[in-house]
């Protein structure tokens, strides 16, 4: 039987491959001897022992076949001899390749450092992703996120007004906490020493980390700013293999830093953001004039070493362990500084094994969290990481990566490990002894008196106060929708304690009915419910005139549904939180959503 | 060169011609590799206090002799040993082929015969194990190409033939036929010509792939691997 002719997409991929080849890549393509030693280094292999297709060399062979068929002597003349006859020819083949390149590898590079030949298998898989992306074959999540990053400059589609609004919100919270407005977040401050670039996840799901970083910068007396553009340190080009997107995203940050005239970019805790901004971005963008860039972990560590901030480790007494992000440890050699900092701000640090560059992936890397179709496979592969964590006996898993936070949170829930995930910025902020920090020692006495009523106490430092607002939801109406009674009771209690008037519903139909009659200021919505699901109820709420303006905050135990709901052809929910949810976070988040909606309406 | 038979003489001449062909093809191979643009890393050094590109390059290049440096060789130490035995056998086999033509007295000497013979027999045993491993382990079957199978089969035969040829050259009873040496030289000649077109040419690329990945990861601060 004759072979089918190559499709246009295949020809485009071959042309693109030729453009991606350099000596190092060709070395990896010709250097593999199929010895199989990479096999047991991969978390997908270890968790799928009966599926040989999980082996890294098989994944890399997909691009190797394409290379051999077009560039290798033997492969060109006798393709069947070296497997080049199995190179993709039709568009159906591309779907299989998509599943392999995106669904069975997180590009964690563990196979790379375990290859006796020095073959960079993970880079070959990234090249295959890039070839597929080039011809428009990619998981829907990757497509959506890439589009957002191209069009809006950040991978989560955060609008500029929402970003700036969140910074303002965090500044207000800091003001409430501290009793003065000195720690407000500066935006686009020309000539500042530091430009702080963050992960859009912080804006969308965890703005507390921005507040904590701002507190630390302020406490250290840092001259810093956040940019209004080019603030996203993450880069989906790393995951999709699209060097064009990678270069454009990195250049946005570099250009903004130059425009502001800052001395350096400080990158918030994000593994792929750090690698993309500091290491790969300069290569993708061809930006020869790179300037100093460092992780916020190093910045915080230096503040402590220089005495600019003072920390008390006894404020973090629980047992912690540290998970190395693959991008930080394996691709950037960044693994000792987080440990040094962790030992300064906690009292009970337990190492996880293996660690540093040999650590296993959190399984959320390589953009895996955006590809919901592969979630069951990802969670199965997470068994390796779950075992690692369990053996430490830690109550808190610390990591310097937002992707890892999501990946780890997901697997901790799935494998019922009963611990929480934190970042170093959380622990440093918690351990701060504000009265000993630079900003308190150097300030004029009168300034410190803001929160004090007693003249004699004027010179005393201002403690980190508890949130000032006792009933942040006073006068608000919240509808709680969840099929699990205990969770409903918990949420109702939290909202009532925060001053809200609360109604509850146990399924989608009840939700729709109460939304019409109760007319809440916000609906807290579970997604997975018997009968009419939360997803269907959400779509109907959005399509019904009298309910479409009610803000919805999804509170779900299924983070993988995030993409499902964002893919609906209706405006997305105003908020999204994963269970288990922190009470303070829930209340402040919900209050912010309601205030934001009112501000918009006015 | 000794000329105990015209066939042997022919085998020796072919053998040297094959060596020249291999050298030429290898030169072309390297020219081909270096025609590709070099990958440039513009990023700032990672943790220069811990390591740098040069140190990473050296570490990577010599990690073949440091089984503790990679998890795959630490945990798979038995497999690492088979790798060592296999490649010592290759060195012994090549030495035997060339020395039999330029220093027949040396290969007949007892110490050489013992060392080379043991190395070849051990390598033959490992090669047989590897044949079974490649034929019956699902992972190995999945990733293997005809080139992988053929190269391994031929090397297994070459080790076996090398061992009996060494016995012949050492004057061991039962291995008197000079045809053993003739066959061994012809098979070696075949290899010399076939190798640049097969997976066996990996050793040509090995120093470069190891050096390049080592320099990159050394520059970034990941190499040498740190454990704690």
Interface residues (C-beta under 8 A of the other chain):
Chain A: X21 X22 X23 X24 X25 X26 X27 X28 X30 X31 X32 X33 X34 X35 X36 X37 X38 X39 X40 X41 X52 X53 X55 X57 X58 X61 X73 X74 X80 X81 X82 X83 X112 X113 X114 X115 X116 X117 X118 X119 X120 X278 X279 X280 X282 X283 X287 X288 X290 X292 X293 X329 X330 X331 X332 X333 X334 X335 X336 X339 X351 X354 X355 X356 X357 X358
Chain B: X33 X34 X36 X37 X38 X39 X40 X41 X42 X43 X44 X46 X47 X50 X51 X60 X63 X64 X70 X71 X72 X73 X75 X76 X79 X83 X137 X138 X139 X140 X141 X142 X143 X144 X145 X146 X147 X148 X197 X198 X199 X201 X202 X205 X206 X208 X209 X210 X211 X212 X213 X214 X216 X217 X220 X221 X222 X223 X225 X226 X227 X228
